[in-house]
Amino acid sequence: MKKNPGLKSFLLAVMLGGASLASACTITHRIEPSEKPMLININLNIKQEIRVRLEKDIEDMLNNNPDIF
């Protein structure tokens, strides 16, 4: 078989053209801040702290007054 130098250069040009075309079609992502303020709900932590304090107060009251019930 006879080697064809024109075919090699054509294939190289096709490969380079395909690679540059594929790199031009990249996806761009945008991250935009919301217009609404961020809301952080901390009600669970507050309820937990109140519950622990109430349980401690009730335990102290029962220890101080054993005949309450």
C-alpha positions as CSV (number, residue, x, y, z in Angstrom):
1,M,0.0,0.0,0.0
2,K,1.1,3.5,-0.8
3,K,1.1,6.0,2.0
4,N,-0.9,9.1,1.4
5,P,0.6,12.2,3.3
6,G,-2.5,14.3,2.3
7,L,-4.8,11.8,4.2
8,K,-2.7,12.1,7.4
9,S,-2.8,15.9,7.3
10,F,-6.6,15.8,6.6
11,L,-7.3,13.5,9.5
12,L,-5.1,15.6,11.8
13,A,-7.0,18.7,10.7
14,V,-10.4,17.0,11.3
15,M,-9.3,15.9,14.8
16,L,-8.0,19.3,15.8
17,G,-11.2,21.0,14.4
18,G,-13.3,18.5,16.3
19,A,-11.4,19.1,19.5
20,S,-11.7,22.9,19.2
21,L,-15.4,22.6,18.4
22,A,-16.0,20.4,21.4
23,S,-14.1,22.8,23.7
24,A,-16.2,25.7,22.5
25,C,-19.4,24.0,23.6
26,T,-18.7,23.9,27.3
27,I,-21.5,24.5,29.7
28,T,-21.4,27.7,31.8
29,H,-23.0,27.7,35.3
30,R,-24.0,30.9,37.0
31,I,-24.6,31.3,40.7
32,E,-26.7,34.4,41.5
33,P,-27.5,35.4,45.1
34,S,-31.1,35.3,46.1
35,E,-33.0,38.6,46.7
36,K,-34.6,37.2,49.8
37,P,-32.6,37.1,53.1
38,M,-31.4,33.7,54.3
39,L,-33.5,32.3,57.2
40,I,-31.9,30.2,59.8
41,N,-34.4,28.5,62.2
42,I,-33.0,28.0,65.7
43,N,-36.2,27.2,67.5
44,L,-35.1,23.6,68.2
45,N,-32.1,24.7,70.2
46,I,-34.1,27.2,72.3
47,K,-36.7,24.5,73.0
48,Q,-34.1,22.1,74.1
49,E,-32.4,24.5,76.4
50,I,-35.8,25.5,78.1
51,R,-36.7,21.8,78.5
52,V,-33.4,21.0,80.3
53,R,-33.8,24.0,82.6
54,L,-37.4,23.0,83.5
55,E,-36.4,19.4,84.1
56,K,-33.6,20.6,86.5
57,D,-36.0,22.9,88.3
58,I,-38.6,20.2,88.7
59,E,-35.9,17.8,90.0
60,D,-34.7,20.3,92.5
61,M,-38.3,21.0,93.6
62,L,-39.0,17.2,94.1
63,N,-35.8,16.8,96.1
64,N,-36.6,19.7,98.3
65,N,-40.3,18.6,98.9
66,P,-40.4,14.8,98.9
67,D,-43.9,14.7,100.2
68,I,-45.4,16.9,97.4
69,F,-47.2,13.9,95.8
